[in-house]
Amino acid sequence: MAENKKAEALDNTPWGHRWGFADTQFVLNDDGSVEMTGNRYLLSGYKMYDFIPYVEKVLGIKINPSDKREELADKYVAPVRRNQPFIQAVEQAFKRDQFTFDDKVRLLHSHGQTTTDEVYKVLYERLERFADMVFFPETEEDVVRIVELAKAHDICLVPYGGGTSVSCALILPANEQRLIVSVDMHRMNRIEWIDRENLRACVQAGIVGMDLEEQLNKEGLICGHEPDSIELSTLGGWIATNASGMKKNRYGNIEQVVEQIRMVTPEGVIEQVAMPRGSIGVQPQNLLFGNEGNFGLITKAVVKIFPKPEVRKYGSLVFPDMEKGTQFLRRLAYSGFVPASIRLVDNIQFRFGLAIKAGVSGRTAMFENLKKLYVTKVLKYDPAKMVVATIVMEGAPGEVEHQEKSIYRLAKQFKGLPAGSEAGRRGYMLTYAIAYIRDFVAQFDIIGETFETSVPWSKIHQVCKAVHERAAQKEKELGLPGKFYVSYRITQIYHTGVCIYFMSGLYMKGVKDPAGTVAKMEHSLREAIIENGGSVSHHHGIGKLRKDFMKDTLSDGSIELIRRLKRSTDPKNIFGARNNVLAD
């Protein structure tokens, strides 16, 4: 979870259509510096003079501060499609504050956070389809009842958690003629019970990750699942997308965290007995991970919990190039001292981290310059090739001490140099702050996007090279202004491979269809990834964005199995989000 500069209370009112919280945004000052407002993140309150020059250099453009794209003041929302018998039944069954037809609320629940297909269109163009009603269940009984009413009146239900989906999973089908109800799960946000002896807890699906950790922390416990979106995303959303957290090395991906799921479907409740493990034949529960809202509404889950770690320590390592850095990661993956989190960023992101670093002076500046001279002049590390790894270690004091010594000893074999705990802490916490950059640069006609993949160790460099080459090819074909920006980091390590997380950016000034052009580019880059041995996704999911690639991922028989399962649990397609292989 993000660590605040001060321990004062924060206003957690979300931006709405943009990413994050309303008290936080990047702003461009009159002196050319960029500053992050509020007091929420480590970057907040610092003037970053190298920010704009860095963006201009990597994109090959010149930013005009006075030439900004204006956000739509009046955002279009289509009229409600009404099903009067259903609406009357809802009015009789629930409290008046449990449902709304308000246009602003409907618009907020009609999209996720995919840049091109959703956020960009909301801010600067318009969506195609909108939620007609937003419903707020408060109990599982409410969920069962709304599903029953939807089934009786042929209504389309779409589950809504934190709204952070970046796979177009929350785009509502344009050809859906029925009344669409977005079912917002946020009011189902309690921890129902904690089993300290067996270290597990029953948690309602609408709880936000940040709130889950805060409630557990009061009991001296943690869950440990920390996706980049932990401040906004929910437990139910993690399950529905088959999520991964930054500390999965210690606490597991979501499928290792969750022991039991309870889901309400039109044909009944899916649930199995919570056990550490069971050989019970085919387990329907496993099909709920990554269901993307297609099968029903997750109401609660039993999750593993852990004692709050006695020690948390950050670290960082600088390597001369990506080759040495990945060799180190591979050896580390097979060791017995893998830290809670380790991430390796490429040279482009390394230089970006320097560009947004707060200025230093006095003795601190002197030591920074001496270290830079030692690395570049004495050790001959090329600043245009250097990469950095950030590390988080958690556990008992002896365990963390052993990890730290072992990691740095191993890094030496690959010319890795310790770069300090503060650099590691700052690098880890930057994850939460940099998500706001997308909406800041969008006003200057720069569209940024992220995409990820899992790759075998043997294909890491091949996939990264293919992405860069395809980007250059498409940039030339499309005749785009400026240069295509693409960088990457390795965020997870496994026995057989890694997760690579890409960041991209394109200058779209003067381009006829900016959102559509960037979407085509992303689709082409995904093709390059798959052609060179990468997966369709590691943790973002499929939604509608990557549906075309499922034929390269699943056999025909597997796809038919999922479709038959859908027909048996939801024959009337009440849960009509139409994601993944059900998109058509």
VEXDO-460254 format. One line per 2 residues: number of its first residue (from 1); their letters; for each residue x negated, y, z negated of C-alpha. Coordinates in steps of 0.1 Angstrom, whole numbers. Each point is the difference from the previous one (the first is absolute). Example, Ala and Ser with C-alpha at 12.3 -4.5 7.8 and 13.67 -1.06 7.14 Angstrom:
<recs>
1> AS> -123/-45/-78 | -14/34/7
</recs>
This chain:
<recs>
1> MA> 0/0/0 | -12/35/7
3> EN> -18/16/-29 | 9/36/-6
5> KK> -25/28/-7 | 19/9/-32
7> AE> 23/-21/-21 | 29/25/4
9> AL> 34/-12/11 | 6/0/37
11> DN> 31/7/21 | 6/-32/19
13> TP> 25/15/24 | -8/-15/34
15> WG> -5/21/31 | 28/-19/17
17> HR> -8/-4/37 | -37/6/-5
19> WG> -23/-22/-19 | -4/4/-38
21> FA> 10/25/-26 | 14/35/5
23> DT> -27/16/-23 | -28/-12/23
25> QF> -10/10/35 | -31/11/19
27> VL> 0/37/10 | -23/20/22
29> ND> -13/32/-17 | -8/33/16
31> DG> -37/-7/-5 | 1/-31/21
33> SV> -1/-24/-30 | 25/-28/-6
35> EM> 14/-5/-34 | 23/-26/-16
37> TG> 27/16/-22 | 12/-13/-34
39> NR> -20/-18/-26 | 7/-36/9
41> YL> -32/-12/16 | -37/4/-2
43> LS> 0/21/31 | 26/24/-14
45> GY> -12/36/-5 | -33/-2/20
47> KM> -8/20/31 | -12/-22/28
49> YD> -18/21/26 | -12/-29/21
51> FI> 34/-15/5 | 11/19/31
53> PY> -35/-1/17 | 0/-38/-5
55> VE> 34/-4/16 | -9/23/29
57> KV> -33/-19/6 | 15/-36/0
59> LG> 30/10/22 | -20/24/23
61> IK> 25/28/-5 | 3/35/-15
63> IN> 27/5/-26 | 19/33/1
65> PS> 14/7/-35 | 27/22/13
67> DK> 12/-25/26 | 21/-24/-20
69> RE> 28/-23/10 | 30/10/-20
71> EL> 21/-26/-18 | 36/-1/10
73> AD> 20/21/-25 | 33/-17/9
75> KY> -5/-37/4 | 26/-18/20
77> VA> 21/-26/-17 | 27/-18/19
79> PV> 36/-1/-14 | 9/-29/-22
81> RR> 14/-31/17 | 29/-9/-23
83> NQ> 16/-33/-9 | 28/13/-22
85> PF> 11/-33/-16 | -36/-6/-11
87> IQ> -4/36/-13 | 32/-3/-20
89> AV> -12/-34/-15 | -33/16/-10
91> EQ> 19/30/-16 | 20/-25/-21
93> AF> -28/-22/-10 | -28/24/-9
95> KR> -6/33/-18 | 0/31/22
97> DQ> -37/7/-5 | -9/-34/13
99> FT> 6/8/37 | -4/31/22
101> FD> 7/12/35 | -22/31/-5
103> DK> -19/8/32 | -34/8/-17
105> VR> 1/-32/-20 | 11/-20/31
107> LL> -29/14/20 | -25/-9/-27
109> HS> 12/-35/1 | -2/-3/38
111> HG> -37/-3/4 | -32/-13/-15
113> QT> -35/14/3 | -12/-12/34
115> TT> -15/32/14 | 10/1/37
117> DE> 33/-18/0 | 14/14/-33
119> VY> -16/29/-19 | -11/19/31
121> KV> 35/-3/15 | 17/11/-32
123> LY> -22/30/-4 | -3/11/37
125> ER> 25/-19/21 | 30/-22/-11
127> LE> 8/-36/-9 | 24/-21/20
129> RF> 20/-18/-28 | 9/10/-35
131> AD> 12/-16/-32 | 38/7/-4
133> MV> 1/-6/-37 | -26/-3/-27
135> FF> 8/-23/-29 | -17/-2/-34
137> PE> 5/-33/-18 | -7/0/-38
139> TE> 4/-37/-7 | -2/-33/18
141> ED> 38/-2/-3 | 1/32/21
143> VV> -22/-16/26 | 22/-31/2
145> RI> 31/21/3 | -14/23/28
147> VE> -11/-31/20 | 35/-15/-4
149> LA> 16/32/12 | -24/3/29
151> KA> 8/-36/10 | 37/5/-3
153> HD> 0/33/21 | -28/-8/24
155> IC> -25/26/-12 | -37/2/6
157> LV> -22/2/-31 | -37/11/0
159> PY> -20/-4/-32 | -20/32/-10
161> GG> -28/0/-25 | -26/27/0
163> GT> 4/9/36 | -38/-4/6
165> SV> 3/-26/29 | -25/7/28
167> SC> 13/-27/23 | 32/16/12
169> AL> 19/-25/-22 | 23/28/-12
171> IL> 9/13/35 | 37/-7/3
173> PA> 10/-18/32 | 12/25/25
175> NE> 26/-24/14 | 16/-9/-33
177> QR> 36/10/2 | 11/-9/-35
179> LI> -2/23/-30 | -35/-2/-14
181> VS> -6/1/-38 | -35/6/-13
183> VD> -2/-18/-33 | -24/21/-22
185> MH> -13/-23/-28 | -17/27/-22
187> RM> 26/-2/-28 | -9/-36/-6
189> NR> -34/9/-15 | -2/-18/-34
191> IE> -23/-26/-14 | 26/-25/-13
193> WI> -23/-20/-22 | -37/-6/-7
195> DR> -14/-35/-9 | -33/8/-17
197> EN> -9/-36/-8 | 2/-10/37
199> LR> -9/34/14 | 29/6/23
201> AC> 28/25/2 | 34/2/17
203> VQ> 2/32/19 | 28/16/21
205> AG> -8/5/36 | 6/37/2
207> IV> -28/9/-24 | -28/22/15
209> GM> -35/-14/-4 | -12/31/-19
211> DL> 29/-4/-25 | -6/-37/-4
213> EE> -36/5/-10 | 9/29/-24
215> QL> 26/-21/-17 | -23/-30/-3
217> NK> -29/22/-12 | 20/10/-30
219> EG> 0/-36/-10 | -37/-4/7
221> LI> 7/-19/32 | -3/5/38
223> CG> 13/-16/32 | -31/10/20
225> HE> 16/1/34 | -12/33/14
227> PD> 9/6/37 | -9/34/13
229> SI> 37/10/-3 | 2/-10/-37
231> EL> 13/35/-9 | 30/-4/22
233> ST> 6/-37/10 | 21/-25/-19
235> LG> -3/-36/-11 | 27/-11/24
237> GW> -17/18/28 | -33/-18/-8
239> IA> 17/-33/2 | 20/9/32
241> TN> -32/10/18 | -24/-26/-15
243> AS> -22/27/-13 | -36/1/-12
245> GM> -15/21/-27 | -34/16/-2
247> KK> -9/-22/-30 | 12/-32/15
249> NR> -34/-16/-8 | 9/-1/-36
251> YG> 38/0/-1 | 9/-15/33
253> NI> 21/10/30 | 37/3/-6
255> EQ> 6/-37/7 | -23/-9/-28
257> VV> 14/27/-24 | 37/-11/3
259> EQ> 11/-32/-16 | 38/2/7
261> IR> 22/21/22 | 38/5/-2
263> MV> 17/11/32 | 37/5/7
265> TP> 11/-10/35 | 34/-1/17
267> EG> 1/-38/-5 | -12/-1/-37
269> VI> -30/6/-22 | -34/-13/9
271> EQ> -21/-8/-31 | -21/-28/-15
273> VA> -12/-8/-35 | -30/21/-11
275> MP> -30/-23/-5 | -38/4/3
277> RG> 2/-23/30 | 23/-27/12
279> SI> 0/-28/26 | 37/1/7
281> GV> 0/-5/37 | 9/29/23
283> QP> 2/32/-20 | 25/26/14
285> QN> -16/26/-22 | -31/1/22
287> LL> 21/11/29 | 9/32/-19
289> FG> -35/14/1 | -1/23/31
291> NE> 38/-3/6 | 1/37/9
293> GN> 36/5/-10 | 13/-27/24
295> FG> 14/-25/-25 | 15/19/-30
297> LI> -7/22/-30 | -28/-9/-25
299> TK> 13/9/-34 | -28/-11/-23
301> AV> -32/-20/-3 | -21/-17/-26
303> VK> -36/12/3 | -33/-9/-16
305> IF> -13/26/-24 | -34/5/-16
307> PK> -15/15/-31 | -12/35/7
309> PE> -37/-3/9 | -24/11/-28
311> VR> -23/16/26 | 4/16/34
313> KY> -31/10/17 | -6/15/34
315> GS> -30/-3/23 | -12/7/35
317> LV> -26/-12/24 | -15/16/32
319> FP> -11/-23/28 | -21/10/30
321> DM> 27/-12/25 | 32/-20/3
323> EK> -18/-32/9 | -19/0/-33
325> GT> 32/10/-19 | 20/-29/14
327> QF> -28/-25/-6 | 1/10/-36
329> LR> 38/-3/-2 | -2/-35/15
331> RL> -25/-12/-26 | 20/17/-28
333> AY> 32/-18/11 | -17/-34/-7
335> SG> -14/11/-33 | 14/-4/-35
337> FV> 0/38/-8 | 25/16/25
339> PA> 13/32/-16 | 36/10/-3
341> SI> -4/22/31 | -27/6/26
343> RL> 4/20/31 | -25/8/28
345> VD> 6/32/21 | -16/6/33
347> NI> -23/30/8 | 29/21/13
349> QF> 19/-3/-33 | -32/4/-19
351> RF> -6/33/16 | 36/10/-5
353> GL> -4/-7/-37 | -30/24/-1
355> AI> 21/26/19 | 27/1/-26
357> KA> -24/-1/-30 | 2/29/-24
359> GV> -30/23/1 | -27/-3/-27
361> SG> -26/24/-12 | -29/3/-24
363> RT> -18/-31/-12 | 28/-23/14
365> AM> -6/14/35 | -38/-4/-4
367> FE> 4/-37/-10 | 24/-5/29
369> NL> -25/14/25 | -28/-21/-15
371> KK> 20/-32/4 | 9/10/36
373> LY> -37/6/8 | -10/-33/-16
375> VT> 25/-20/20 | -4/17/34
377> KV> -37/10/-1 | -17/-27/-21
379> LK> 22/-30/6 | 8/11/36
381> YD> 37/-6/-2 | 17/15/30
383> PA> 28/24/-12 | 19/-9/32
385> KM> 1/-37/-9 | 2/-1/-38
387> VV> 30/-16/-17 | 12/-1/-36
389> AT> 18/-26/-21 | 21/10/-30
391> IV> 4/-24/-29 | 25/-5/-29
393> ME> -8/-25/-28 | 24/-9/-27
395> GA> 0/-24/-29 | -18/-7/-33
397> PG> -33/20/-6 | -22/-30/6
399> EV> 19/-10/32 | -4/35/15
401> EH> -36/2/-10 | -7/-33/18
403> QE> 19/11/31 | -18/33/2
405> KS> -35/-15/-4 | 7/-28/24
407> IY> 16/22/27 | -29/25/0
409> RL> -25/-28/0 | 17/-16/31
411> AK> 3/34/17 | -38/5/-1
413> QF> -4/-30/23 | 19/20/26
415> KG> -16/34/-6 | 29/12/-21
417> LP> -7/29/-23 | 20/9/-31
419> AG> 18/33/6 | 15/6/-34
421> SE> 32/-8/-19 | 15/35/6
423> AG> -3/-6/38 | 18/-33/-5
425> RR> 28/14/-21 | 4/29/24
427> GY> 1/-23/31 | 26/-23/-16
429> ML> 23/29/-11 | -3/17/34
431> TY> 23/-27/13 | 30/17/-16
433> AI> -10/36/11 | -9/-6/36
435> AY> 35/-13/8 | 11/36/0
437> IR> -24/10/28 | 23/-14/27
439> DF> 27/25/-7 | -25/29/-3
441> VA> -16/-6/34 | 33/-6/17
443> QF> 8/37/-1 | -30/5/22
445> DI> 12/-26/26 | -22/-28/-13
447> IG> 18/-33/-5 | -17/-24/-24
449> ET> 8/-37/-4 | -12/-30/-19
451> FE> 0/-37/9 | -16/-31/-15
453> TS> -9/-36/8 | -16/-30/-15
455> VP> -31/-14/18 | -23/-30/-4
457> WS> -35/9/-11 | -13/-9/35
459> KI> 23/25/17 | -4/31/-20
461> HQ> -24/19/22 | 17/-13/32
463> VC> 34/13/-11 | -13/34/-10
465> KA> -19/4/32 | 31/-10/20
467> VH> 21/26/-17 | -25/27/7
469> ER> -4/-10/36 | 38/-3/6
471> AA> 5/34/-16 | -25/16/23
473> QK> 16/-17/30 | 35/11/-9
475> EK> -11/35/-7 | -15/2/35
477> EL> 31/-16/16 | 24/23/-17
479> GL> -21/32/6 | 4/11/-36
481> PG> -14/32/-14 | -29/-3/-24
483> KF> -15/-33/-12 | 17/-30/-15
485> YV> -9/-4/-37 | -2/-35/-14
487> SY> -18/-12/-31 | 3/-30/-23
489> RI> -7/-16/-33 | -1/-35/-13
491> TQ> 24/0/-29 | 3/-37/-10
493> IY> -23/-30/1 | 11/-37/2
495> HT> -18/-33/3 | 5/-1/38
497> GV> 2/37/9 | 10/36/-8
499> CI> 27/26/3 | -10/29/22
501> YF> 20/33/-4 | -2/24/29
503> MS> 8/37/0 | 5/19/33
505> GL> 8/35/12 | 9/17/33
507> YM> 4/36/9 | 33/4/18
509> KG> 2/36/9 | 17/3/34
511> VK> 8/-37/3 | 36/-5/12
513> DP> 9/-29/-23 | -24/1/-30
515> AG> 17/-26/-22 | 6/-24/29
517> TV> -36/4/13 | -16/-8/-34
519> AK> 24/-29/-4 | -12/-15/33
521> ME> -36/5/-10 | 6/-18/-33
523> HS> 17/-28/18 | -30/-4/24
525> LR> -25/0/-29 | 20/-27/-17
527> EA> -2/-20/33 | -38/4/-1
529> II> -1/-12/-36 | 20/-32/7
531> EN> -19/-7/32 | -33/0/-20
533> GG> 11/-22/-29 | 18/23/-24
535> SV> 34/-5/-15 | 32/20/7
537> SH> 0/14/-35 | -16/-6/-34
539> HH> 24/18/-24 | 21/27/18
541> GI> 23/-26/15 | 17/-3/34
543> GK> 32/19/-1 | 9/13/35
545> LR> -34/15/7 | -19/-33/6
547> KD> 29/-23/10 | -14/-5/35
549> FM> -30/-18/-14 | 18/-27/-19
551> KD> 0/-23/30 | -38/0/-3
553> TL> 3/-8/-38 | 27/-25/-4
555> SD> 9/-31/21 | 34/-1/17
557> GS> 12/-26/-25 | -10/23/-29
559> IE> 18/29/14 | 32/-21/6
561> LI> -3/-13/-36 | 1/36/-13
563> RR> 29/9/22 | 20/-30/-11
565> LK> -7/8/-36 | 14/35/6
567> RS> 31/-14/16 | 6/-24/-29
569> TD> -4/26/-28 | 15/29/18
571> PK> 22/-11/29 | 16/34/4
573> NI> -33/18/0 | 10/21/-30
575> FG> -37/8/-6 | -4/14/34
577> AR> -34/18/-2 | -12/-22/29
579> NN> -36/-3/-9 | -28/-23/11
581> VL> 13/-29/22 | 35/11/-7
583> AD> -5/34/17 | 19/-11/31
</recs>
